[in-house]
Amino acid sequence: MKGRIFTVAIDGPAASGKGTIARALAERFGLAHLDTGLLYRAVAARALAGEDPVTAAERLTEADLARPDLRSEAVGRRASEVAAIPAVRAALLDFQRRFARREGGAVLDGRDIGTVICPEAEVKLFVTAEDVIRARRRHEELRARGEEVSFEEVLADLRARDARDAARSAAPLRPAPDALLLDTSKLSIEAAVEAAAGHVEAKIGQGRG
């Protein structure tokens, strides 16, 4: 991919597997990777500390993305809320677009990469799974980190987050018309990655042709 601009846009709801797939594709094809959800989580963390969300977005630094608390459930809930603020999304837009079109190629995963951030992406994937399965995955992840939360709480929070993401006026969660829909409900991680990689390889081949 050296010297070439090639963008893989991966969207989908929480705990669908899009982040795992994005990291695997970046490693396999030698692409840079950006988990755009971390941008909103970093804004949320600063907002939880009392800062105005828009100001936090405008002043965000790379150091904010390395905070150890960004994967907590509290930050995740707040991230979904601040992501619905148009001014926050606007403040983070240029950063994401520059990253997406960097030389050598990039993989971005989030909620609106293929529809808003990078509609010209060469590859678009929409990764999803049944909400109960996604909640089970998230619950296991949180328990592995030592967070005491019930499955019922995780499921209710995930459904509320899905509703907010789909209903917000600014860049609602939805697949791009030309995105490949990948349902990971019954797929292993390996199978999901291989399905995504096959799609990327096909697009790379088309570009060479």
PyMOL CGO cylinders between C-alpha atoms (Angstrom):
from pymol import cmd
from pymol.cgo import CYLINDER

trace = [
    CYLINDER, 0.00, 0.00, 0.00, 3.04, 2.28, 0.15, 0.3, 1, 1, 1, 1, 1, 1,
    CYLINDER, 3.04, 2.28, 0.15, 2.40, 5.56, -1.62, 0.3, 1, 1, 1, 1, 1, 1,
    CYLINDER, 2.40, 5.56, -1.62, -1.27, 4.76, -2.17, 0.3, 1, 1, 1, 1, 1, 1,
    CYLINDER, -1.27, 4.76, -2.17, -4.38, 6.26, -0.62, 0.3, 1, 1, 1, 1, 1, 1,
    CYLINDER, -4.38, 6.26, -0.62, -6.81, 3.48, 0.26, 0.3, 1, 1, 1, 1, 1, 1,
    CYLINDER, -6.81, 3.48, 0.26, -9.48, 3.82, 2.92, 0.3, 1, 1, 1, 1, 1, 1,
    CYLINDER, -9.48, 3.82, 2.92, -11.45, 1.09, 4.66, 0.3, 1, 1, 1, 1, 1, 1,
    CYLINDER, -11.45, 1.09, 4.66, -14.51, 2.49, 6.47, 0.3, 1, 1, 1, 1, 1, 1,
    CYLINDER, -14.51, 2.49, 6.47, -16.07, 0.21, 9.08, 0.3, 1, 1, 1, 1, 1, 1,
    CYLINDER, -16.07, 0.21, 9.08, -19.29, 1.19, 10.82, 0.3, 1, 1, 1, 1, 1, 1,
    CYLINDER, -19.29, 1.19, 10.82, -21.61, -0.58, 13.20, 0.3, 1, 1, 1, 1, 1, 1,
    CYLINDER, -21.61, -0.58, 13.20, -23.19, -0.56, 16.66, 0.3, 1, 1, 1, 1, 1, 1,
    CYLINDER, -23.19, -0.56, 16.66, -21.40, -1.16, 19.95, 0.3, 1, 1, 1, 1, 1, 1,
    CYLINDER, -21.40, -1.16, 19.95, -19.83, -4.60, 20.53, 0.3, 1, 1, 1, 1, 1, 1,
    CYLINDER, -19.83, -4.60, 20.53, -20.53, -5.76, 16.97, 0.3, 1, 1, 1, 1, 1, 1,
    CYLINDER, -20.53, -5.76, 16.97, -16.90, -6.71, 16.43, 0.3, 1, 1, 1, 1, 1, 1,
    CYLINDER, -16.90, -6.71, 16.43, -16.00, -3.81, 14.16, 0.3, 1, 1, 1, 1, 1, 1,
    CYLINDER, -16.00, -3.81, 14.16, -13.00, -2.75, 16.25, 0.3, 1, 1, 1, 1, 1, 1,
    CYLINDER, -13.00, -2.75, 16.25, -11.52, -6.24, 16.28, 0.3, 1, 1, 1, 1, 1, 1,
    CYLINDER, -11.52, -6.24, 16.28, -12.03, -6.54, 12.53, 0.3, 1, 1, 1, 1, 1, 1,
    CYLINDER, -12.03, -6.54, 12.53, -10.55, -3.08, 11.91, 0.3, 1, 1, 1, 1, 1, 1,
    CYLINDER, -10.55, -3.08, 11.91, -7.40, -3.86, 13.88, 0.3, 1, 1, 1, 1, 1, 1,
    CYLINDER, -7.40, -3.86, 13.88, -6.97, -7.20, 12.11, 0.3, 1, 1, 1, 1, 1, 1,
    CYLINDER, -6.97, -7.20, 12.11, -7.38, -5.63, 8.66, 0.3, 1, 1, 1, 1, 1, 1,
    CYLINDER, -7.38, -5.63, 8.66, -4.94, -2.83, 9.48, 0.3, 1, 1, 1, 1, 1, 1,
    CYLINDER, -4.94, -2.83, 9.48, -2.32, -5.38, 10.53, 0.3, 1, 1, 1, 1, 1, 1,
    CYLINDER, -2.32, -5.38, 10.53, -2.90, -7.68, 7.57, 0.3, 1, 1, 1, 1, 1, 1,
    CYLINDER, -2.90, -7.68, 7.57, -2.78, -4.99, 4.89, 0.3, 1, 1, 1, 1, 1, 1,
    CYLINDER, -2.78, -4.99, 4.89, -0.28, -2.65, 6.53, 0.3, 1, 1, 1, 1, 1, 1,
    CYLINDER, -0.28, -2.65, 6.53, -2.74, 0.20, 7.06, 0.3, 1, 1, 1, 1, 1, 1,
    CYLINDER, -2.74, 0.20, 7.06, -2.93, 2.82, 9.80, 0.3, 1, 1, 1, 1, 1, 1,
    CYLINDER, -2.93, 2.82, 9.80, -5.88, 2.36, 12.18, 0.3, 1, 1, 1, 1, 1, 1,
    CYLINDER, -5.88, 2.36, 12.18, -8.11, 4.83, 13.98, 0.3, 1, 1, 1, 1, 1, 1,
    CYLINDER, -8.11, 4.83, 13.98, -10.85, 3.82, 16.40, 0.3, 1, 1, 1, 1, 1, 1,
    CYLINDER, -10.85, 3.82, 16.40, -12.93, 6.98, 16.03, 0.3, 1, 1, 1, 1, 1, 1,
    CYLINDER, -12.93, 6.98, 16.03, -15.02, 5.97, 19.03, 0.3, 1, 1, 1, 1, 1, 1,
    CYLINDER, -15.02, 5.97, 19.03, -11.98, 6.79, 21.16, 0.3, 1, 1, 1, 1, 1, 1,
    CYLINDER, -11.98, 6.79, 21.16, -12.25, 10.41, 20.04, 0.3, 1, 1, 1, 1, 1, 1,
    CYLINDER, -12.25, 10.41, 20.04, -15.76, 10.62, 21.45, 0.3, 1, 1, 1, 1, 1, 1,
    CYLINDER, -15.76, 10.62, 21.45, -14.81, 8.66, 24.54, 0.3, 1, 1, 1, 1, 1, 1,
    CYLINDER, -14.81, 8.66, 24.54, -11.93, 11.08, 25.14, 0.3, 1, 1, 1, 1, 1, 1,
    CYLINDER, -11.93, 11.08, 25.14, -14.31, 14.03, 24.80, 0.3, 1, 1, 1, 1, 1, 1,
    CYLINDER, -14.31, 14.03, 24.80, -16.74, 12.25, 27.15, 0.3, 1, 1, 1, 1, 1, 1,
    CYLINDER, -16.74, 12.25, 27.15, -14.02, 11.68, 29.75, 0.3, 1, 1, 1, 1, 1, 1,
    CYLINDER, -14.02, 11.68, 29.75, -13.17, 15.37, 29.76, 0.3, 1, 1, 1, 1, 1, 1,
    CYLINDER, -13.17, 15.37, 29.76, -16.88, 16.24, 29.90, 0.3, 1, 1, 1, 1, 1, 1,
    CYLINDER, -16.88, 16.24, 29.90, -17.38, 13.96, 32.90, 0.3, 1, 1, 1, 1, 1, 1,
    CYLINDER, -17.38, 13.96, 32.90, -14.62, 15.94, 34.60, 0.3, 1, 1, 1, 1, 1, 1,
    CYLINDER, -14.62, 15.94, 34.60, -16.68, 19.10, 34.13, 0.3, 1, 1, 1, 1, 1, 1,
    CYLINDER, -16.68, 19.10, 34.13, -15.46, 20.47, 30.80, 0.3, 1, 1, 1, 1, 1, 1,
    CYLINDER, -15.46, 20.47, 30.80, -17.87, 21.66, 28.11, 0.3, 1, 1, 1, 1, 1, 1,
    CYLINDER, -17.87, 21.66, 28.11, -18.07, 18.89, 25.45, 0.3, 1, 1, 1, 1, 1, 1,
    CYLINDER, -18.07, 18.89, 25.45, -17.55, 21.22, 22.49, 0.3, 1, 1, 1, 1, 1, 1,
    CYLINDER, -17.55, 21.22, 22.49, -14.55, 22.86, 24.15, 0.3, 1, 1, 1, 1, 1, 1,
    CYLINDER, -14.55, 22.86, 24.15, -13.17, 19.42, 24.97, 0.3, 1, 1, 1, 1, 1, 1,
    CYLINDER, -13.17, 19.42, 24.97, -13.52, 18.35, 21.32, 0.3, 1, 1, 1, 1, 1, 1,
    CYLINDER, -13.52, 18.35, 21.32, -11.78, 21.47, 20.07, 0.3, 1, 1, 1, 1, 1, 1,
    CYLINDER, -11.78, 21.47, 20.07, -8.87, 21.00, 22.49, 0.3, 1, 1, 1, 1, 1, 1,
    CYLINDER, -8.87, 21.00, 22.49, -8.50, 17.24, 22.16, 0.3, 1, 1, 1, 1, 1, 1,
    CYLINDER, -8.50, 17.24, 22.16, -4.92, 15.96, 21.93, 0.3, 1, 1, 1, 1, 1, 1,
    CYLINDER, -4.92, 15.96, 21.93, -3.39, 12.58, 21.13, 0.3, 1, 1, 1, 1, 1, 1,
    CYLINDER, -3.39, 12.58, 21.13, -2.54, 12.24, 24.82, 0.3, 1, 1, 1, 1, 1, 1,
    CYLINDER, -2.54, 12.24, 24.82, -6.29, 12.19, 25.57, 0.3, 1, 1, 1, 1, 1, 1,
    CYLINDER, -6.29, 12.19, 25.57, -6.62, 9.04, 23.44, 0.3, 1, 1, 1, 1, 1, 1,
    CYLINDER, -6.62, 9.04, 23.44, -4.20, 7.19, 25.72, 0.3, 1, 1, 1, 1, 1, 1,
    CYLINDER, -4.20, 7.19, 25.72, -6.22, 7.69, 28.91, 0.3, 1, 1, 1, 1, 1, 1,
    CYLINDER, -6.22, 7.69, 28.91, -6.70, 4.40, 30.78, 0.3, 1, 1, 1, 1, 1, 1,
    CYLINDER, -6.70, 4.40, 30.78, -10.35, 5.08, 31.64, 0.3, 1, 1, 1, 1, 1, 1,
    CYLINDER, -10.35, 5.08, 31.64, -11.75, 5.43, 28.11, 0.3, 1, 1, 1, 1, 1, 1,
    CYLINDER, -11.75, 5.43, 28.11, -13.20, 1.90, 27.99, 0.3, 1, 1, 1, 1, 1, 1,
    CYLINDER, -13.20, 1.90, 27.99, -15.27, 2.26, 31.15, 0.3, 1, 1, 1, 1, 1, 1,
    CYLINDER, -15.27, 2.26, 31.15, -19.03, 1.90, 30.92, 0.3, 1, 1, 1, 1, 1, 1,
    CYLINDER, -19.03, 1.90, 30.92, -19.61, 5.41, 32.32, 0.3, 1, 1, 1, 1, 1, 1,
    CYLINDER, -19.61, 5.41, 32.32, -17.43, 6.98, 29.64, 0.3, 1, 1, 1, 1, 1, 1,
    CYLINDER, -17.43, 6.98, 29.64, -19.16, 4.86, 26.99, 0.3, 1, 1, 1, 1, 1, 1,
    CYLINDER, -19.16, 4.86, 26.99, -22.59, 6.13, 28.02, 0.3, 1, 1, 1, 1, 1, 1,
    CYLINDER, -22.59, 6.13, 28.02, -21.42, 9.75, 28.02, 0.3, 1, 1, 1, 1, 1, 1,
    CYLINDER, -21.42, 9.75, 28.02, -19.68, 9.25, 24.67, 0.3, 1, 1, 1, 1, 1, 1,
    CYLINDER, -19.68, 9.25, 24.67, -22.96, 8.28, 23.03, 0.3, 1, 1, 1, 1, 1, 1,
    CYLINDER, -22.96, 8.28, 23.03, -24.51, 11.47, 24.42, 0.3, 1, 1, 1, 1, 1, 1,
    CYLINDER, -24.51, 11.47, 24.42, -21.74, 13.87, 23.35, 0.3, 1, 1, 1, 1, 1, 1,
    CYLINDER, -21.74, 13.87, 23.35, -21.60, 12.21, 19.91, 0.3, 1, 1, 1, 1, 1, 1,
    CYLINDER, -21.60, 12.21, 19.91, -25.15, 13.47, 19.32, 0.3, 1, 1, 1, 1, 1, 1,
    CYLINDER, -25.15, 13.47, 19.32, -23.98, 17.09, 19.63, 0.3, 1, 1, 1, 1, 1, 1,
    CYLINDER, -23.98, 17.09, 19.63, -23.45, 18.49, 16.09, 0.3, 1, 1, 1, 1, 1, 1,
    CYLINDER, -23.45, 18.49, 16.09, -20.73, 20.94, 17.23, 0.3, 1, 1, 1, 1, 1, 1,
    CYLINDER, -20.73, 20.94, 17.23, -18.72, 18.11, 18.78, 0.3, 1, 1, 1, 1, 1, 1,
    CYLINDER, -18.72, 18.11, 18.78, -18.90, 16.07, 15.58, 0.3, 1, 1, 1, 1, 1, 1,
    CYLINDER, -18.90, 16.07, 15.58, -17.90, 19.11, 13.51, 0.3, 1, 1, 1, 1, 1, 1,
    CYLINDER, -17.90, 19.11, 13.51, -14.87, 19.75, 15.72, 0.3, 1, 1, 1, 1, 1, 1,
    CYLINDER, -14.87, 19.75, 15.72, -13.61, 16.19, 15.16, 0.3, 1, 1, 1, 1, 1, 1,
    CYLINDER, -13.61, 16.19, 15.16, -14.46, 15.96, 11.46, 0.3, 1, 1, 1, 1, 1, 1,
    CYLINDER, -14.46, 15.96, 11.46, -11.24, 17.32, 9.91, 0.3, 1, 1, 1, 1, 1, 1,
    CYLINDER, -11.24, 17.32, 9.91, -9.00, 15.15, 12.10, 0.3, 1, 1, 1, 1, 1, 1,
    CYLINDER, -9.00, 15.15, 12.10, -10.79, 12.02, 10.97, 0.3, 1, 1, 1, 1, 1, 1,
    CYLINDER, -10.79, 12.02, 10.97, -10.81, 12.96, 7.29, 0.3, 1, 1, 1, 1, 1, 1,
    CYLINDER, -10.81, 12.96, 7.29, -7.10, 13.75, 7.25, 0.3, 1, 1, 1, 1, 1, 1,
    CYLINDER, -7.10, 13.75, 7.25, -6.38, 10.40, 8.89, 0.3, 1, 1, 1, 1, 1, 1,
    CYLINDER, -6.38, 10.40, 8.89, -8.63, 8.55, 6.43, 0.3, 1, 1, 1, 1, 1, 1,
    CYLINDER, -8.63, 8.55, 6.43, -6.87, 9.86, 3.32, 0.3, 1, 1, 1, 1, 1, 1,
    CYLINDER, -6.87, 9.86, 3.32, -3.30, 9.59, 4.58, 0.3, 1, 1, 1, 1, 1, 1,
    CYLINDER, -3.30, 9.59, 4.58, -0.66, 8.14, 2.28, 0.3, 1, 1, 1, 1, 1, 1,
    CYLINDER, -0.66, 8.14, 2.28, -0.27, 4.41, 2.71, 0.3, 1, 1, 1, 1, 1, 1,
    CYLINDER, -0.27, 4.41, 2.71, -3.93, 3.84, 3.51, 0.3, 1, 1, 1, 1, 1, 1,
    CYLINDER, -3.93, 3.84, 3.51, -6.04, 3.67, 6.64, 0.3, 1, 1, 1, 1, 1, 1,
    CYLINDER, -6.04, 3.67, 6.64, -8.79, 1.75, 8.40, 0.3, 1, 1, 1, 1, 1, 1,
    CYLINDER, -8.79, 1.75, 8.40, -11.30, 3.74, 10.45, 0.3, 1, 1, 1, 1, 1, 1,
    CYLINDER, -11.30, 3.74, 10.45, -14.07, 2.25, 12.55, 0.3, 1, 1, 1, 1, 1, 1,
    CYLINDER, -14.07, 2.25, 12.55, -16.97, 4.12, 14.08, 0.3, 1, 1, 1, 1, 1, 1,
    CYLINDER, -16.97, 4.12, 14.08, -20.60, 5.03, 13.47, 0.3, 1, 1, 1, 1, 1, 1,
    CYLINDER, -20.60, 5.03, 13.47, -20.52, 7.35, 10.43, 0.3, 1, 1, 1, 1, 1, 1,
    CYLINDER, -20.52, 7.35, 10.43, -17.27, 6.68, 8.57, 0.3, 1, 1, 1, 1, 1, 1,
    CYLINDER, -17.27, 6.68, 8.57, -18.79, 5.40, 5.35, 0.3, 1, 1, 1, 1, 1, 1,
    CYLINDER, -18.79, 5.40, 5.35, -21.71, 7.84, 5.35, 0.3, 1, 1, 1, 1, 1, 1,
    CYLINDER, -21.71, 7.84, 5.35, -20.22, 11.14, 6.57, 0.3, 1, 1, 1, 1, 1, 1,
    CYLINDER, -20.22, 11.14, 6.57, -16.50, 11.07, 7.34, 0.3, 1, 1, 1, 1, 1, 1,
    CYLINDER, -16.50, 11.07, 7.34, -15.28, 9.27, 4.25, 0.3, 1, 1, 1, 1, 1, 1,
    CYLINDER, -15.28, 9.27, 4.25, -18.07, 8.51, 1.76, 0.3, 1, 1, 1, 1, 1, 1,
    CYLINDER, -18.07, 8.51, 1.76, -15.39, 8.11, -0.94, 0.3, 1, 1, 1, 1, 1, 1,
    CYLINDER, -15.39, 8.11, -0.94, -13.76, 5.19, 0.93, 0.3, 1, 1, 1, 1, 1, 1,
    CYLINDER, -13.76, 5.19, 0.93, -12.68, 2.37, -1.37, 0.3, 1, 1, 1, 1, 1, 1,
    CYLINDER, -12.68, 2.37, -1.37, -14.10, -0.24, 1.03, 0.3, 1, 1, 1, 1, 1, 1,
    CYLINDER, -14.10, -0.24, 1.03, -17.14, 0.13, 3.27, 0.3, 1, 1, 1, 1, 1, 1,
    CYLINDER, -17.14, 0.13, 3.27, -18.30, -2.43, 5.81, 0.3, 1, 1, 1, 1, 1, 1,
    CYLINDER, -18.30, -2.43, 5.81, -21.26, -2.32, 8.17, 0.3, 1, 1, 1, 1, 1, 1,
    CYLINDER, -21.26, -2.32, 8.17, -20.65, -4.80, 10.97, 0.3, 1, 1, 1, 1, 1, 1,
    CYLINDER, -20.65, -4.80, 10.97, -23.57, -5.79, 13.17, 0.3, 1, 1, 1, 1, 1, 1,
    CYLINDER, -23.57, -5.79, 13.17, -24.90, -8.56, 15.42, 0.3, 1, 1, 1, 1, 1, 1,
    CYLINDER, -24.90, -8.56, 15.42, -28.02, -9.30, 17.46, 0.3, 1, 1, 1, 1, 1, 1,
    CYLINDER, -28.02, -9.30, 17.46, -28.27, -7.03, 20.49, 0.3, 1, 1, 1, 1, 1, 1,
    CYLINDER, -28.27, -7.03, 20.49, -28.35, -9.87, 23.02, 0.3, 1, 1, 1, 1, 1, 1,
    CYLINDER, -28.35, -9.87, 23.02, -25.15, -11.31, 21.56, 0.3, 1, 1, 1, 1, 1, 1,
    CYLINDER, -25.15, -11.31, 21.56, -23.48, -7.90, 21.55, 0.3, 1, 1, 1, 1, 1, 1,
    CYLINDER, -23.48, -7.90, 21.55, -24.53, -7.35, 25.17, 0.3, 1, 1, 1, 1, 1, 1,
    CYLINDER, -24.53, -7.35, 25.17, -23.09, -10.72, 26.15, 0.3, 1, 1, 1, 1, 1, 1,
    CYLINDER, -23.09, -10.72, 26.15, -19.78, -9.80, 24.51, 0.3, 1, 1, 1, 1, 1, 1,
    CYLINDER, -19.78, -9.80, 24.51, -19.66, -6.43, 26.24, 0.3, 1, 1, 1, 1, 1, 1,
    CYLINDER, -19.66, -6.43, 26.24, -20.62, -7.95, 29.60, 0.3, 1, 1, 1, 1, 1, 1,
    CYLINDER, -20.62, -7.95, 29.60, -17.78, -10.48, 29.37, 0.3, 1, 1, 1, 1, 1, 1,
    CYLINDER, -17.78, -10.48, 29.37, -15.35, -7.71, 28.40, 0.3, 1, 1, 1, 1, 1, 1,
    CYLINDER, -15.35, -7.71, 28.40, -16.36, -5.55, 31.35, 0.3, 1, 1, 1, 1, 1, 1,
    CYLINDER, -16.36, -5.55, 31.35, -16.16, -8.43, 33.83, 0.3, 1, 1, 1, 1, 1, 1,
    CYLINDER, -16.16, -8.43, 33.83, -12.71, -9.33, 32.51, 0.3, 1, 1, 1, 1, 1, 1,
    CYLINDER, -12.71, -9.33, 32.51, -11.65, -5.77, 33.39, 0.3, 1, 1, 1, 1, 1, 1,
    CYLINDER, -11.65, -5.77, 33.39, -13.04, -6.16, 36.89, 0.3, 1, 1, 1, 1, 1, 1,
    CYLINDER, -13.04, -6.16, 36.89, -16.15, -4.01, 36.44, 0.3, 1, 1, 1, 1, 1, 1,
    CYLINDER, -16.15, -4.01, 36.44, -19.14, -5.30, 38.41, 0.3, 1, 1, 1, 1, 1, 1,
    CYLINDER, -19.14, -5.30, 38.41, -22.21, -4.85, 36.23, 0.3, 1, 1, 1, 1, 1, 1,
    CYLINDER, -22.21, -4.85, 36.23, -25.13, -7.17, 35.49, 0.3, 1, 1, 1, 1, 1, 1,
    CYLINDER, -25.13, -7.17, 35.49, -25.93, -8.52, 32.05, 0.3, 1, 1, 1, 1, 1, 1,
    CYLINDER, -25.93, -8.52, 32.05, -29.38, -6.88, 32.26, 0.3, 1, 1, 1, 1, 1, 1,
    CYLINDER, -29.38, -6.88, 32.26, -27.78, -3.48, 32.87, 0.3, 1, 1, 1, 1, 1, 1,
    CYLINDER, -27.78, -3.48, 32.87, -25.41, -3.93, 29.95, 0.3, 1, 1, 1, 1, 1, 1,
    CYLINDER, -25.41, -3.93, 29.95, -28.24, -4.99, 27.62, 0.3, 1, 1, 1, 1, 1, 1,
    CYLINDER, -28.24, -4.99, 27.62, -30.45, -2.05, 28.65, 0.3, 1, 1, 1, 1, 1, 1,
    CYLINDER, -30.45, -2.05, 28.65, -27.57, 0.40, 28.20, 0.3, 1, 1, 1, 1, 1, 1,
    CYLINDER, -27.57, 0.40, 28.20, -26.67, -1.05, 24.80, 0.3, 1, 1, 1, 1, 1, 1,
    CYLINDER, -26.67, -1.05, 24.80, -30.26, -0.81, 23.57, 0.3, 1, 1, 1, 1, 1, 1,
    CYLINDER, -30.26, -0.81, 23.57, -30.50, 2.78, 24.78, 0.3, 1, 1, 1, 1, 1, 1,
    CYLINDER, -30.50, 2.78, 24.78, -27.21, 3.59, 23.04, 0.3, 1, 1, 1, 1, 1, 1,
    CYLINDER, -27.21, 3.59, 23.04, -28.44, 1.95, 19.81, 0.3, 1, 1, 1, 1, 1, 1,
    CYLINDER, -28.44, 1.95, 19.81, -31.60, 4.06, 19.94, 0.3, 1, 1, 1, 1, 1, 1,
    CYLINDER, -31.60, 4.06, 19.94, -29.65, 7.29, 20.48, 0.3, 1, 1, 1, 1, 1, 1,
    CYLINDER, -29.65, 7.29, 20.48, -27.19, 6.49, 17.70, 0.3, 1, 1, 1, 1, 1, 1,
    CYLINDER, -27.19, 6.49, 17.70, -29.95, 5.68, 15.21, 0.3, 1, 1, 1, 1, 1, 1,
    CYLINDER, -29.95, 5.68, 15.21, -32.21, 8.63, 16.10, 0.3, 1, 1, 1, 1, 1, 1,
    CYLINDER, -32.21, 8.63, 16.10, -29.70, 11.48, 16.40, 0.3, 1, 1, 1, 1, 1, 1,
    CYLINDER, -29.70, 11.48, 16.40, -30.00, 14.25, 13.83, 0.3, 1, 1, 1, 1, 1, 1,
    CYLINDER, -30.00, 14.25, 13.83, -26.22, 14.48, 13.33, 0.3, 1, 1, 1, 1, 1, 1,
    CYLINDER, -26.22, 14.48, 13.33, -24.87, 11.50, 11.38, 0.3, 1, 1, 1, 1, 1, 1,
    CYLINDER, -24.87, 11.50, 11.38, -27.26, 8.76, 12.55, 0.3, 1, 1, 1, 1, 1, 1,
    CYLINDER, -27.26, 8.76, 12.55, -25.98, 5.19, 12.62, 0.3, 1, 1, 1, 1, 1, 1,
    CYLINDER, -25.98, 5.19, 12.62, -26.91, 3.52, 9.33, 0.3, 1, 1, 1, 1, 1, 1,
    CYLINDER, -26.91, 3.52, 9.33, -25.09, 1.55, 6.64, 0.3, 1, 1, 1, 1, 1, 1,
    CYLINDER, -25.09, 1.55, 6.64, -23.85, 3.36, 3.55, 0.3, 1, 1, 1, 1, 1, 1,
    CYLINDER, -23.85, 3.36, 3.55, -25.78, 2.26, 0.44, 0.3, 1, 1, 1, 1, 1, 1,
    CYLINDER, -25.78, 2.26, 0.44, -22.67, 0.59, -0.97, 0.3, 1, 1, 1, 1, 1, 1,
    CYLINDER, -22.67, 0.59, -0.97, -21.45, -1.00, 2.28, 0.3, 1, 1, 1, 1, 1, 1,
    CYLINDER, -21.45, -1.00, 2.28, -21.06, -4.75, 2.70, 0.3, 1, 1, 1, 1, 1, 1,
    CYLINDER, -21.06, -4.75, 2.70, -23.29, -5.90, 5.57, 0.3, 1, 1, 1, 1, 1, 1,
    CYLINDER, -23.29, -5.90, 5.57, -21.43, -8.32, 7.83, 0.3, 1, 1, 1, 1, 1, 1,
    CYLINDER, -21.43, -8.32, 7.83, -23.51, -9.95, 10.59, 0.3, 1, 1, 1, 1, 1, 1,
    CYLINDER, -23.51, -9.95, 10.59, -21.16, -11.45, 13.17, 0.3, 1, 1, 1, 1, 1, 1,
    CYLINDER, -21.16, -11.45, 13.17, -23.88, -13.00, 15.37, 0.3, 1, 1, 1, 1, 1, 1,
    CYLINDER, -23.88, -13.00, 15.37, -22.94, -16.55, 14.41, 0.3, 1, 1, 1, 1, 1, 1,
    CYLINDER, -22.94, -16.55, 14.41, -19.38, -15.97, 13.22, 0.3, 1, 1, 1, 1, 1, 1,
    CYLINDER, -19.38, -15.97, 13.22, -16.15, -16.61, 15.08, 0.3, 1, 1, 1, 1, 1, 1,
    CYLINDER, -16.15, -16.61, 15.08, -13.66, -13.76, 15.18, 0.3, 1, 1, 1, 1, 1, 1,
    CYLINDER, -13.66, -13.76, 15.18, -11.51, -15.58, 12.64, 0.3, 1, 1, 1, 1, 1, 1,
    CYLINDER, -11.51, -15.58, 12.64, -14.41, -16.13, 10.23, 0.3, 1, 1, 1, 1, 1, 1,
    CYLINDER, -14.41, -16.13, 10.23, -15.54, -12.51, 10.49, 0.3, 1, 1, 1, 1, 1, 1,
    CYLINDER, -15.54, -12.51, 10.49, -12.02, -11.23, 9.81, 0.3, 1, 1, 1, 1, 1, 1,
    CYLINDER, -12.02, -11.23, 9.81, -11.62, -13.54, 6.83, 0.3, 1, 1, 1, 1, 1, 1,
    CYLINDER, -11.62, -13.54, 6.83, -14.94, -12.39, 5.34, 0.3, 1, 1, 1, 1, 1, 1,
    CYLINDER, -14.94, -12.39, 5.34, -13.91, -8.75, 5.72, 0.3, 1, 1, 1, 1, 1, 1,
    CYLINDER, -13.91, -8.75, 5.72, -10.41, -9.40, 4.38, 0.3, 1, 1, 1, 1, 1, 1,
    CYLINDER, -10.41, -9.40, 4.38, -11.81, -11.14, 1.32, 0.3, 1, 1, 1, 1, 1, 1,
    CYLINDER, -11.81, -11.14, 1.32, -13.89, -8.07, 0.54, 0.3, 1, 1, 1, 1, 1, 1,
    CYLINDER, -13.89, -8.07, 0.54, -10.85, -5.79, 0.94, 0.3, 1, 1, 1, 1, 1, 1,
    CYLINDER, -10.85, -5.79, 0.94, -8.72, -8.02, -1.29, 0.3, 1, 1, 1, 1, 1, 1,
    CYLINDER, -8.72, -8.02, -1.29, -11.40, -7.96, -3.99, 0.3, 1, 1, 1, 1, 1, 1,
    CYLINDER, -11.40, -7.96, -3.99, -11.49, -4.16, -3.91, 0.3, 1, 1, 1, 1, 1, 1,
    CYLINDER, -11.49, -4.16, -3.91, -7.69, -3.94, -4.05, 0.3, 1, 1, 1, 1, 1, 1,
    CYLINDER, -7.69, -3.94, -4.05, -7.75, -6.23, -7.08, 0.3, 1, 1, 1, 1, 1, 1,
    CYLINDER, -7.75, -6.23, -7.08, -10.34, -4.02, -8.80, 0.3, 1, 1, 1, 1, 1, 1,
    CYLINDER, -10.34, -4.02, -8.80, -8.15, -0.99, -8.19, 0.3, 1, 1, 1, 1, 1, 1,
    CYLINDER, -8.15, -0.99, -8.19, -5.14, -2.68, -9.76, 0.3, 1, 1, 1, 1, 1, 1,
    CYLINDER, -5.14, -2.68, -9.76, -7.18, -3.75, -12.71, 0.3, 1, 1, 1, 1, 1, 1,
]
cmd.load_cgo(trace, "trace")
